[in-house]
Amino acid sequence: MEPAPNYDDVYVRTLFDKMGRTYEAMNLISSFGFSSLWRRQCVTLAQIEADQRVCDLMAGGGECWGPVLDRHASVISIDFSTVMVARQDARRKKLGVGVDVRCENATATSLDSQSVDAVICAFGLKTLSSEATEALAREVCRILKPGGHFSFLEISTARGWWLGPVYRWYVSAVIPVIGKMCLGDIECYRMLGRYTSAFDSCERIVGLFDKAGLSTKLGSHFHGCATSISGTKPA
């Protein structure tokens, strides 16, 4: 029996510090090349408009910025991994854009209440415990303006798809081997497989976002290989 995933903040931060330089490529591989499309779908679900203020939580290396900036919105980018934040700084410098990059925990940011028009997050939910997910939902509700939109998308277990068992084996067994080839550390990407398996899909957290005061709907992408939750903070 595999050990349970470790959701401790220090452990997760260290994990992503280790994976920082390969994480974007591994996301592309583990999603069969869909990660870029899914990020764009995540941004689309947030219904972002020009001149709006958008918060990208658990932002990784800033991979979601492009679709947001294409909508002429501004970005506040938050992640608690110092390596990921360094990658964001490099991306910001390369793009020549004024993204507000902050090294903070997504469940307790320094943002003012009701200060952003939209909140997005791609591929961050699986590393949160139920308690942390509940805290995240409350934080999203706190920082969103009334009528604001949110969108979260996560790689999931595709249990309703006939090729789902193959996909789950690929994520849990093949990705760690590729990760070892790229990073020299099989345990980092093996843990990501455990997080994905334990997370299952966004369906199980819809109630937590509703409980926080948000109006939430569930989405499925490519036979459930990814799922999403999106919606609004009631006006």
Long-range contacts (C-beta under 8 A, 24 or more apart in sequence): 2-194, 3-194, 4-194, 4-198, 5-127, 5-191, 5-194, 5-195, 5-198, 6-191, 7-127, 7-128, 7-129, 7-132, 9-80, 9-105, 12-127, 13-80, 13-81, 13-82, 15-127, 15-188, 15-191, 16-60, 16-79, 16-81, 16-83, 16-84, 17-81, 17-82, 17-83, 17-84, 18-83, 18-183, 18-185, 18-188, 19-179, 19-183, 19-188, 19-189, 20-61, 20-81, 20-83, 20-84, 20-86, 20-87, 21-83, 21-87, 21-183, 22-179, 22-182, 22-183, 23-60, 23-61, 23-84, 24-60, 24-61, 24-63, 25-182, 26-175, 26-178, 26-179, 26-182, 26-189, 27-63, 27-123, 29-175, 29-178, 30-155, 30-170, 30-171, 30-175, 30-192, 31-155, 31-225, 31-226, 32-222, 32-225, 34-221, 34-222, 34-225, 34-226, 35-63, 35-122, 35-123, 36-63, 38-122, 38-153, 38-221, 38-226, 39-63, 39-64, 39-67, 39-122, 39-153, 40-67, 41-153, 41-221, 41-228, 42-120, 42-121, 42-122, 42-151, 42-152, 42-153, 42-228, 43-67, 43-68, 43-71, 43-120, 43-151, 44-151, 45-149, 45-151, 45-153, 45-219, 45-228, 45-230, 46-118, 46-119, 46-120, 46-149, 46-150, 46-151, 46-230, 47-118, 47-149, 48-73, 48-117, 48-118, 48-120, 48-149, 49-73, 49-117, 52-117, 52-118, 53-115, 53-116, 53-117, 53-118, 54-116, 54-117, 54-118, 54-119, 54-120, 55-109, 55-111, 55-116, 55-118, 55-119, 55-120, 55-143, 56-120, 56-121, 57-106, 57-109, 57-119, 57-120, 57-121, 57-124, 57-136, 57-140, 58-106, 58-121, 58-123, 58-124, 58-125, 58-127, 59-84, 59-88, 59-121, 60-84, 60-87, 60-122, 60-123, 60-124, 61-87, 61-88, 61-91, 62-87, 62-88, 62-91, 62-92, 62-99, 62-101, 63-122, 64-120, 64-122, 65-91, 65-95, 65-97, 65-99, 68-120, 69-95, 69-97, 73-117, 73-118, 74-98, 74-99, 74-100, 75-99, 75-100, 76-100, 76-102, 76-111, 76-116, 77-101, 77-102, 78-102, 78-103, 78-104, 78-106, 78-109, 79-103, 79-104, 79-106, 80-104, 80-105, 80-106, 106-136, 106-139, 107-132, 107-135, 107-136, 107-139, 108-135, 108-139, 109-139, 109-143, 111-143, 112-143, 113-142, 113-143, 114-142, 114-143, 114-144, 114-145, 114-146, 115-143, 115-145, 116-143, 116-144, 116-145, 116-148, 117-144, 117-145, 117-148, 117-149, 118-144, 118-148, 118-149, 118-150, 118-151, 119-143, 119-144, 119-148, 119-149, 119-150, 119-151, 120-150, 120-151, 120-152, 121-151, 121-152, 121-153, 122-152, 122-153, 122-154, 123-153, 123-154, 123-155, 124-152, 124-154, 125-152, 125-154, 125-199, 125-202, 125-205, 126-154, 126-155, 126-192, 126-195, 126-196, 126-198, 126-199, 127-195, 130-208, 133-205, 133-208, 134-208, 134-211, 134-212, 137-205, 137-208, 137-209, 137-211, 137-212, 137-214, 138-212, 140-209, 140-212, 140-214, 140-233, 141-212, 141-213, 141-214, 141-233, 144-214, 144-233, 145-233, 146-233, 146-234, 146-235, 147-232, 147-233, 147-234, 147-235, 148-232, 148-233, 149-230, 149-231, 149-232, 150-214, 150-230, 150-231, 150-232, 150-233, 151-228, 151-229, 151-230, 152-202, 152-228, 152-229, 152-230, 153-202, 153-219, 153-221, 153-226, 153-227, 153-228, 154-199, 154-201, 154-202, 154-226, 154-227, 154-228, 155-196, 155-225, 155-226, 156-196, 156-199, 156-200, 156-201, 156-202, 156-224, 156-225, 156-226, 156-227, 157-196, 157-197, 157-199, 157-200, 157-201, 157-224, 158-223, 158-224, 158-225, 159-200, 159-201, 159-224, 160-223, 160-224, 161-223, 161-224, 161-225, 163-223, 164-223, 164-224, 167-225, 168-197, 171-196, 171-197, 172-196, 172-197, 201-227, 202-227, 202-228, 202-229, 203-227, 205-229
